[in-house]
Structures are given as structure tokens and as C-alpha cells.
Amino acid sequence: MKKKAQKKVIKNVFSNYDIVLTILVVFLCAFGLIMVYSASSYRANYYYQDSTLYFRNQGYFILGGIALMVLISMFDYRIWFKQYKYLPIPMVVIVFFIGAVLCWYVKFAGHSVGGSSRWIKLGPVSLQPSELAKVGFVLFGTFLVAKLKKRLNTGKLWKNLFLGFVPMVLPFGLVLLPVVKLNLSSAIVLAAIIGTIFLCVSREMGYFWIVLALAVTVGLVAAFTEGYRAERIEHWLNPETMDQGDQIMQGLYAIGSGGLFGKGLGNSVQKLGNMPEVHTDMIFTIICEELGIIGGIALIMLFMLLAWRVFKIALNAPDLCGSLIAAGVFAQIAVQVIMNVAVVTNSMPATGVPLPFVSYGGSSLLVLMAEMGIVLSVSNHTYRSYEEDEDAEDEELFEE
């Protein structure tokens, strides 16, 4: 009997496994690994006498990330929201609280890398709390909005705003405060995540314009009150005034010199000491230089396909929580890709945001892979009947 039950569980877990999404994620990681090696080999050999240093590290992150993704996908995503006998509060609250504390901690005692104090040093490993905050925003945003969704749809604009949206968004705003100060790009991504989750539930759009105007105002104030951000805006508007060694200018040279079909894999010139940290946020420029505009467009199309698969899971999810989780992850990936490509093409002021699954970095990759595991878990449970009452499911989910 035990063996039969075990087989039945395994069949249910994998019966609706989104193979296409899984293949896309693994392919993007493998492609990113190749490009990380191409972009970083010169730097790694010059500084560390080991051309494969970043390649190996990223490989370890990818293997760990794939294992994490598969493991998380095998658990019911609703475990994050339920209360258990020996756990007084849902796990999602703990995840959000840890992310919030670390974001405030890094503001006062963060480890500085490249002039920015955004990391926490844990021995040989550096953790970026804003990355952990992203999964916290996805899960806790889903938990809060699904549980209190009726407050956003009272039928009265100002009641929705002041008795629903404002109290519910307050904890997220408290986390965004230190992130805006240290890392505006991550703050934009976090705001996009929580904004998308609220937007999916609310039937009233009026107050969203009010909140959007307020968010834009806060963003502009944050941009112009910091000297280095104002300087970046000036450089964005007048790129001809930029120093020839500037990262963005070198990135534009790389994209332009690649032409339509590129110089060939491994044949980039701009990576040879001209651009610092080219294997991280600026890796898209090396892709365009070596594989051409065609290669860059193909990569963007892969991201569009990935986003569509996540969006489809959101549409087909068996309950509201599953839909909101997938919608939040969709917003995160879409905004990060758009911002990264916009920055390296000088379509927006320079800011540091990694290209998902492709840029070098452990924190970003592991968090993304964990989130993809949760999205796959949502996909795994679409076998449940869609005729079940959604409100009844939500009430059952949040029962203590």
C-alpha cells in the first residue's frame, strides 16, 4: 500500500510539470554559463591566473539552483501560507521578515563592492538582501492580497485607497525605504512585483493612478537627491560628454561593432579590460558583440517565451494564490529584462540590474531558481477542478 501511495503522489507531482518552462530555464542558464566564460575569462586570468574561475563558480550556482528549483517544485506551494501546529505564523511571514531585516541591516553595516554597500559578507560568499526581498514580496504580497482582497473592492475609490491599499502596502514600503537609498533598480523591481499583485486583484483602477504618480515622484526625488544618480541622468541625456572609459560607452561600442551577425563566440574586443565587471550587468553587450544583433534579438525572444509560459501558468492556476505567485514572478522577470537591455543600450539612465539567468551572480540566480520552483509547483497542481469555488478555497487555505 505504501508503495502504491508513493507512486500516486509522484504521478500527481509530475503529471502537469511544465517541461517547456523547465527546458527554457535550464537552456538560459547554460547559455549564460557559456557567455559568462566568454566575457570573464580574460579578467579572471589577468587578476587570478585562472581563466575558468567565474565559469566554475557560476556552474556551481546553476547546479545548486536547478536542484533547488526541482526540490521546491515537488512541494505544494500552499505550504508557504498555512499555519502548522509547531509554527505559530505562516512561513511566508518569516521569509518576508528575514528579507526586511537584512535590507535594513545592509543599510548600516553592508559590505561594499564597487563603491556600493549592498551586500552582506558570509565568509567567501556575498549575499544581496534585495534579492531575498524579491521572493519575500512575491509570497507575502500574495498572502496579504489574497487574504484581504475584499478591502480592495469595496466599490468606493477612497475607501479602497485608505482602508485597503495603503494599510496593506505599508509593510512593503518599510522594506523599500532602505532599498531605494542603496539600490534604486532593485526598488523599482520590488515595486513592480507588489504593484502587479495588487493590480491583478483590484477591480478599481482609479487609485492606481494616484499611487503610480506618487511612486514616480518618489523615484524622481531619489534620483536627483543623490549626486551620482543625477550625474548618471546627465550622462544619459548627453552621452557624448562621457569619459571614453565609461562602462555604458564601451557597451555601445560593443553592440555597434558586433553588427548583424557578430564577431563570433569568444571574439569580443571590449571584454579585454575595457569594461569592468562585464560578466555581470553588462553581459548583454558582449552577447551582441559576439553573436550580433540577431543573437541579442533571439535571446530577448527566449525571455518573451519564458514570460509567456509563466503568464500562462498564472491564467491556469487552480486558485488565487497560485495566480498571484506566477504574476509576481512574471513581473519580476519582465521588468529586470527590460531594465537591463534598456540600460546597456542607453535607453534609460545607468543602474545595476542583472539579466535573469544569464548574468554572473549567485544571489540573483538562486532566488530566481527558487521562484521558478514555486511557479512549477503551481503548474503541478492545475489538475485540480476549476469548478471548485475560489473563495471557499481561499478561506480554507487561510484557516488557522
ZIURMO-V886042 format. One record per backbone hydrogen bond with DSSP energy under -0.5 kcal/mol. CO is the residue of the C=O (numbers start at 1). NH is the residue of the N-H. E is the energy in kcal/mol with one decimal. If there is no record, write none. Layout:
BEGIN
{{CO NH E} {CO NH E}}
END
This chain:
BEGIN
{{1 5 -2.6} {2 6 -2.3} {3 7 -2.2} {4 8 -2.2} {5 9 -2.1} {6 10 -2.2} {7 11 -2.3} {8 12 -2.2} {9 13 -2.4} {10 14 -1.9} {11 15 -1.2} {14 17 -1.1} {17 19 -1.6} {18 22 -2.1} {19 23 -2.8} {20 24 -2.4} {21 25 -2.4} {22 26 -2.4} {23 27 -2.8} {24 28 -2.6} {25 29 -2.2} {26 30 -2.5} {27 31 -3.0} {28 32 -2.7} {29 33 -2.2} {30 34 -2.0} {31 35 -2.3} {32 36 -2.7} {33 37 -2.0} {34 38 -2.3} {35 39 -2.8} {36 40 -2.3} {37 41 -1.9} {40 44 -3.1} {41 45 -2.2} {42 46 -2.4} {43 47 -2.7} {44 48 -2.1} {44 50 -1.4} {45 49 -1.1} {50 53 -1.7} {52 56 -2.9} {53 57 -2.3} {54 58 -2.7} {55 59 -2.1} {56 60 -2.3} {57 61 -2.2} {58 62 -2.6} {59 63 -2.5} {60 64 -2.5} {61 65 -2.6} {62 66 -2.8} {63 67 -2.1} {64 68 -2.3} {65 69 -2.8} {66 70 -2.5} {67 71 -2.4} {68 72 -2.6} {69 73 -2.1} {70 74 -0.9} {71 74 -0.8} {72 75 -1.5} {76 79 -1.9} {77 80 -1.2} {78 81 -1.2} {78 82 -0.9} {80 92 -2.3} {82 91 -0.5} {84 87 -1.3} {87 84 -1.1} {90 93 -1.0} {90 94 -1.1} {91 95 -2.4} {92 96 -2.2} {93 97 -2.5} {94 98 -2.6} {95 99 -2.1} {96 100 -2.4} {97 101 -2.6} {98 102 -2.4} {99 103 -2.0} {100 104 -1.8} {101 105 -2.4} {102 106 -2.5} {103 107 -0.7} {104 108 -0.9} {105 108 -0.9} {105 109 -2.6} {106 110 -1.2} {111 118 -0.7} {111 119 -1.4} {113 116 -1.4} {116 113 -2.6} {116 118 -1.3} {119 111 -4.1} {120 122 -0.5} {120 127 -2.9} {122 125 -1.8} {125 122 -3.6} {127 120 -2.7} {127 129 -0.7} {128 131 -1.9} {128 132 -0.9} {129 133 -2.3} {130 134 -0.9} {131 134 -0.5} {131 135 -1.0} {132 136 -1.7} {133 137 -2.6} {134 138 -2.1} {135 139 -2.4} {136 140 -2.7} {137 141 -1.8} {138 142 -1.6} {139 143 -2.5} {140 144 -2.8} {141 145 -2.4} {142 146 -2.4} {143 147 -1.6} {144 148 -2.0} {148 151 -1.6} {149 152 -1.4} {150 153 -1.0} {156 160 -2.6} {157 161 -2.0} {158 162 -2.8} {159 163 -2.0} {159 164 -0.6} {160 164 -0.6} {160 165 -3.1} {161 166 -3.0} {164 168 -1.7} {165 169 -2.5} {166 170 -1.2} {169 173 -2.1} {170 174 -1.9} {171 175 -1.0} {172 176 -2.1} {173 177 -1.4} {174 178 -0.5} {175 179 -1.0} {176 180 -3.1} {177 181 -1.2} {178 182 -1.7} {179 183 -3.6} {183 187 -1.8} {184 188 -2.1} {185 189 -1.9} {186 190 -2.6} {187 191 -2.5} {188 192 -2.1} {189 193 -2.1} {190 194 -2.2} {191 195 -2.4} {192 196 -2.2} {193 197 -1.9} {194 198 -2.2} {195 199 -2.3} {196 200 -1.9} {197 201 -0.7} {198 201 -0.8} {198 202 -2.3} {203 205 -0.6} {205 208 -0.8} {205 209 -1.0} {206 209 -0.8} {206 210 -0.9} {207 211 -2.5} {208 212 -2.9} {209 213 -2.2} {210 214 -2.0} {211 215 -2.7} {212 216 -2.5} {213 217 -2.0} {214 218 -2.4} {215 219 -2.4} {216 220 -2.4} {217 221 -2.4} {218 222 -2.6} {219 223 -2.0} {220 224 -2.3} {221 225 -1.8} {222 226 -0.6} {225 227 -0.5} {226 230 -2.2} {227 231 -2.0} {228 232 -1.6} {229 233 -2.0} {230 234 -2.0} {231 235 -2.3} {232 236 -2.3} {233 237 -2.3} {234 238 -2.0} {236 239 -0.5} {238 241 -2.0} {239 242 -1.6} {243 246 -2.2} {246 250 -2.2} {247 251 -2.1} {248 252 -2.3} {249 253 -2.2} {250 254 -2.1} {251 255 -2.4} {252 256 -2.7} {253 257 -2.6} {254 258 -1.2} {255 259 -0.7} {256 259 -0.7} {258 262 -1.9} {259 293 -2.1} {260 294 -2.2} {264 267 -2.2} {269 272 -1.7} {270 274 -0.6} {270 275 -1.0} {271 273 -2.2} {275 278 -0.8} {277 280 -1.6} {277 282 -0.7} {279 360 -2.3} {280 283 -1.3} {282 285 -1.3} {282 286 -0.8} {283 287 -1.9} {284 288 -2.1} {285 289 -2.0} {286 290 -2.6} {287 291 -2.8} {288 292 -1.2} {289 263 -2.2} {290 264 -2.4} {291 295 -1.2} {292 296 -2.0} {293 297 -2.8} {294 298 -2.4} {295 299 -2.0} {296 300 -2.1} {297 301 -2.4} {298 302 -1.8} {299 303 -2.0} {300 304 -2.2} {301 305 -2.2} {302 306 -2.4} {303 307 -2.9} {304 308 -2.2} {305 309 -2.1} {306 310 -2.1} {307 311 -2.6} {308 312 -2.7} {309 313 -1.9} {310 314 -1.9} {311 315 -2.0} {312 316 -2.0} {313 317 -0.8} {319 323 -1.8} {320 324 -2.5} {321 325 -2.3} {322 326 -2.0} {323 327 -2.3} {324 328 -2.4} {325 329 -2.2} {326 330 -2.5} {327 331 -2.3} {328 332 -2.1} {329 333 -2.5} {330 334 -2.5} {331 335 -2.6} {332 336 -2.2} {333 337 -2.3} {334 338 -2.4} {335 339 -2.7} {336 340 -2.5} {337 341 -2.4} {338 342 -2.3} {339 343 -2.5} {340 344 -2.2} {341 345 -1.4} {342 347 -3.4} {342 348 -1.0} {343 346 -1.7} {351 353 -0.8} {354 356 -0.6} {355 358 -1.6} {355 359 -2.5} {361 365 -1.2} {362 366 -2.7} {363 367 -2.1} {364 368 -2.2} {365 369 -2.6} {366 370 -2.2} {367 371 -2.4} {368 372 -2.5} {369 373 -1.8} {370 374 -1.8} {371 375 -2.4} {372 376 -2.6} {373 377 -1.8} {374 378 -1.9} {375 379 -2.1} {376 380 -2.3} {377 381 -0.9} {378 381 -0.8} {379 382 -1.5} {381 384 -1.2} {385 388 -0.9} {389 393 -1.9} {390 394 -2.4} {391 395 -2.4} {392 396 -2.1} {393 397 -2.4} {394 398 -2.0} {396 399 -0.9} {399 83 -0.5}}
END
